[in-house]
Amino acid sequence: MSSAHQRAGNSPAIAYGFEIDPSGILGVSNNASLQDIRDAYRLKARKHHPDHGGDEWAFRIVARAYEILSTARVAGRVVQEAQKSSESARPAPFRKPAPGDSEWLRPGRRDPWIEPPRLVDVEILSLRFEMADPTDLLLMPASERNLSCCLSLTWTAPPPGPWGEQHPDAPLARKLLTDTFEALPARTHATSSWSHSEGPKFEGWLSYPTSTRAHEAFRILHEDLNGCGLGVNQWTRELIIPRGGR
């Protein structure tokens, strides 16, 4: 189901003909915070960077470990927030943050002609650094402005009927969503991906290096879902990290 390699438990692994534990590469625990992961990456990157006499292959492994772990932490937050809002899974109205607030939330696309059993919730989550100067938008590469951009999908089957029968649309909707998702990492050039389907629920995410790539991936996903009779309920969330915390 998943296009990302997974170790036992919840720790993703890197495969280079053999599995490498990203947490072991960076020397952090499985429950390390995003800041702990970032600090460990800086130390390892300085040690192995080719410009400082390090080994290029080792540096690439370190960079890949950082990418996987930081993306997993972002995805974890997405899942936590989705669980908190499970009773009202529809996107909140546009909310502009107050001074000092670090989150933007805005509604996006929704296919009103699609019945709820065939509707997939999609959140585009961008985790980016605060810009000290507006000119940073033009002068700074997108890879420096964004820490991670994630496309998160959630679908839940309708509850059983009065006699315990499953909704007739649910099995087909799950299969169509699963098949569509499995093709997305290659079609959209995702940097990493994960999916899980158990019981009445499907969850999955894909990560991209920039917000532009994530929105283009959503466009492709939306077209593919509509093409097989499914729809989307999409919103966008931006989490802004102060530069001082980098």
C-alpha positions as CSV (number, residue, x, y, z in Angstrom):
1,M,0.0,0.0,0.0
2,S,2.7,2.5,0.9
3,S,5.3,3.8,-1.5
4,A,7.5,4.8,1.4
5,H,9.6,2.0,3.0
6,Q,8.6,1.4,6.7
7,R,10.4,-0.3,9.5
8,A,8.5,-2.2,12.3
9,G,6.5,0.3,14.3
10,N,6.3,3.8,12.8
11,S,9.8,4.6,11.8
12,P,10.3,5.0,8.0
13,A,13.5,3.6,6.5
14,I,15.7,4.4,3.6
15,A,16.4,1.6,1.1
16,Y,19.7,1.5,-0.8
17,G,19.7,-2.2,-1.5
18,F,19.4,-2.5,2.3
19,E,17.5,-0.6,4.9
20,I,18.9,2.4,6.9
21,D,17.2,3.8,9.9
22,P,17.0,7.6,9.6
23,S,16.8,8.1,13.3
24,G,20.0,6.1,13.7
25,I,21.7,8.0,11.0
26,L,21.0,11.4,12.7
27,G,21.4,9.9,16.2
28,V,18.0,11.0,17.5
29,S,15.2,9.1,19.3
30,N,12.1,7.9,17.5
31,N,10.1,10.6,19.3
32,A,12.6,13.5,18.7
33,S,11.1,16.9,18.1
34,L,11.5,18.7,14.8
35,Q,14.0,21.0,16.4
36,D,16.0,18.1,17.7
37,I,16.1,16.6,14.2
38,R,17.1,19.9,12.7
39,D,20.0,20.3,15.2
40,A,21.2,16.8,14.6
41,Y,21.1,17.3,10.9
42,R,23.3,20.4,11.1
43,L,26.0,18.6,13.0
44,K,26.0,15.6,10.7
45,A,25.9,17.8,7.6
46,R,28.9,19.8,8.6
47,K,30.8,16.6,9.3
48,H,30.0,14.9,6.0
49,H,29.7,17.8,3.6
50,P,32.1,17.3,0.6
51,D,33.2,20.9,0.8
52,H,34.6,20.2,4.3
53,G,36.4,17.0,3.2
54,G,33.4,14.7,3.9
55,D,32.1,11.8,1.9
56,E,29.5,12.8,-0.7
57,W,27.5,9.5,-0.4
58,A,27.4,9.8,3.4
59,F,26.2,13.4,3.1
60,R,23.4,12.3,0.8
61,I,22.3,9.7,3.3
62,V,22.2,12.3,6.1
63,A,20.2,14.7,3.9
64,R,17.7,12.0,3.0
65,A,17.4,10.9,6.7
66,Y,16.6,14.5,7.6
67,E,14.0,14.8,4.8
68,I,12.2,11.7,5.9
69,L,12.1,12.5,9.6
70,S,11.1,16.1,9.2
71,T,8.3,15.2,6.8
72,A,7.1,12.5,9.2
73,R,6.8,15.0,12.0
74,V,4.8,17.3,9.8
75,A,2.5,14.5,8.8
76,G,2.1,13.5,12.4
77,R,0.8,16.9,13.2
78,V,-1.6,16.7,10.3
79,V,-3.0,13.5,11.7
80,Q,-3.4,14.9,15.2
81,E,-5.2,17.9,13.9
82,A,-7.5,15.8,11.7
83,Q,-8.4,13.7,14.7
84,K,-9.3,16.8,16.8
85,S,-11.6,18.0,14.1
86,S,-13.1,14.6,13.1
87,E,-16.6,15.7,14.1
88,S,-16.4,18.7,11.7
89,A,-14.1,17.6,8.9
90,R,-15.1,20.4,6.6
91,P,-12.7,23.3,6.2
92,A,-13.0,26.2,8.5
93,P,-13.7,29.6,6.8
94,F,-10.7,31.7,5.9
95,R,-9.0,33.0,9.0
96,K,-6.3,35.6,8.8
97,P,-3.9,35.3,11.7
98,A,-3.7,38.0,14.4
99,P,-0.3,39.6,15.0
100,G,2.0,36.9,16.4
101,D,-0.2,34.1,15.1
102,S,1.6,31.5,13.1
103,E,-1.1,29.7,11.2
104,W,-3.2,30.5,8.0
105,L,-6.2,28.5,7.2
106,R,-8.3,28.9,4.0
107,P,-10.9,26.8,2.2
108,G,-10.2,25.5,-1.2
109,R,-12.0,23.3,-3.7
110,R,-15.1,21.2,-3.0
111,D,-17.1,19.1,-5.4
112,P,-20.7,19.8,-4.4
113,W,-22.1,17.2,-6.8
114,I,-20.3,14.3,-5.2
115,E,-22.1,12.4,-2.5
116,P,-20.3,12.2,0.9
117,P,-19.4,8.5,0.6
118,R,-17.2,9.3,-2.4
119,L,-15.8,12.6,-1.1
120,V,-12.1,12.7,0.0
121,D,-10.8,15.3,2.5
122,V,-7.5,16.8,1.2
123,E,-5.4,19.2,3.2
124,I,-2.4,21.0,1.6
125,L,-0.1,21.8,4.5
126,S,2.9,24.1,4.0
127,L,5.4,24.5,6.8
128,R,7.6,27.5,6.0
129,F,9.9,29.9,7.6
130,E,8.9,33.5,8.4
131,M,10.2,36.0,5.9
132,A,12.1,38.9,7.6
133,D,11.8,41.0,4.5
134,P,9.2,41.0,1.7
135,T,12.0,40.9,-0.9
136,D,12.8,37.4,0.4
137,L,9.9,36.1,-1.7
138,L,11.8,37.2,-4.8
139,L,15.4,36.7,-3.8
140,M,15.3,33.5,-1.7
141,P,15.0,30.1,-3.4
142,A,11.7,28.3,-2.7
143,S,13.7,25.5,-1.1
144,E,15.0,27.9,1.5
145,R,11.5,29.4,2.2
146,N,9.8,26.1,2.8
147,L,10.6,23.4,5.3
148,S,8.0,21.0,4.0
149,C,4.9,20.9,1.9
150,C,2.5,18.0,2.4
151,L,-0.6,16.7,0.7
152,S,-2.7,14.8,3.2
153,L,-5.7,12.7,2.3
154,T,-8.4,11.2,4.6
155,W,-11.4,9.2,3.6
156,T,-13.8,7.6,6.1
157,A,-16.6,5.1,5.1
158,P,-20.1,6.0,6.1
159,P,-21.3,4.3,9.3
160,P,-23.2,0.9,8.9
161,G,-26.9,1.0,8.3
162,P,-29.5,-0.1,10.9
163,W,-28.9,-3.8,10.0
164,G,-25.1,-3.5,10.0
165,E,-24.9,-3.3,6.3
166,Q,-22.1,-1.4,4.6
167,H,-22.8,1.6,2.4
168,P,-22.9,0.3,-1.2
169,D,-20.5,3.0,-2.4
170,A,-17.9,2.4,0.2
171,P,-16.0,-0.6,-1.1
172,L,-15.6,0.8,-4.6
173,A,-14.7,4.3,-3.3
174,R,-11.9,2.8,-1.2
175,K,-10.5,0.8,-4.1
176,L,-10.6,3.7,-6.5
177,L,-8.9,6.0,-3.9
178,T,-6.3,3.4,-3.2
179,D,-5.5,2.8,-6.8
180,T,-5.4,6.6,-7.5
181,F,-3.1,7.2,-4.6
182,E,-0.6,4.5,-5.5
183,A,0.1,6.1,-8.9
184,L,0.6,9.6,-7.5
185,P,4.2,9.4,-6.1
186,A,5.6,8.6,-9.5
187,R,3.2,10.9,-11.5
188,T,3.8,13.9,-9.3
189,H,7.5,13.3,-8.4
190,A,6.8,13.2,-4.6
191,T,9.9,13.2,-2.4
192,S,8.2,10.7,-0.1
193,S,4.8,9.2,0.6
194,W,2.8,7.0,3.0
195,S,-0.6,5.5,3.1
196,H,-2.6,3.2,5.3
197,S,-6.0,1.6,5.0
198,E,-7.6,-0.2,7.8
199,G,-11.2,-0.6,9.0
200,P,-13.4,2.2,7.7
201,K,-10.6,4.7,7.1
202,F,-8.0,5.5,4.5
203,E,-5.1,7.9,5.2
204,G,-2.2,9.0,3.1
205,W,0.3,11.8,2.5
206,L,2.8,12.9,-0.1
207,S,5.5,15.5,0.5
208,Y,7.0,18.0,-2.0
209,P,9.9,20.5,-1.8
210,T,7.8,23.6,-2.6
211,S,4.2,24.8,-2.3
212,T,4.0,25.1,-6.1
213,R,4.8,21.4,-6.5
214,A,2.2,20.5,-3.8
215,H,-0.6,22.5,-5.5
216,E,0.3,21.0,-8.9
217,A,0.1,17.5,-7.3
218,F,-3.3,18.4,-5.9
219,R,-4.5,19.5,-9.4
220,I,-3.5,16.1,-10.8
221,L,-5.1,14.3,-7.8
222,H,-8.3,16.2,-8.3
223,E,-8.5,15.4,-12.0
224,D,-7.8,11.7,-11.3
225,L,-10.4,11.4,-8.6
226,N,-13.1,13.2,-10.7
227,G,-12.2,10.9,-13.5
228,C,-13.2,7.8,-11.5
229,G,-16.2,9.3,-9.9
230,L,-14.7,10.6,-6.6
231,G,-14.5,14.2,-5.4
232,V,-12.5,16.4,-3.0
233,N,-13.1,18.6,0.0
234,Q,-9.9,20.6,0.1
235,W,-8.4,23.3,2.3
236,T,-5.0,24.8,2.8
237,R,-3.1,25.3,6.0
238,E,0.2,27.2,6.4
239,L,2.3,27.0,9.5
240,I,4.9,29.7,9.9
241,I,8.1,29.1,11.9
242,P,10.1,32.2,13.1
243,R,13.5,32.5,11.5
244,G,15.1,32.6,15.0
245,G,14.0,29.0,15.6
246,R,15.8,27.7,12.6
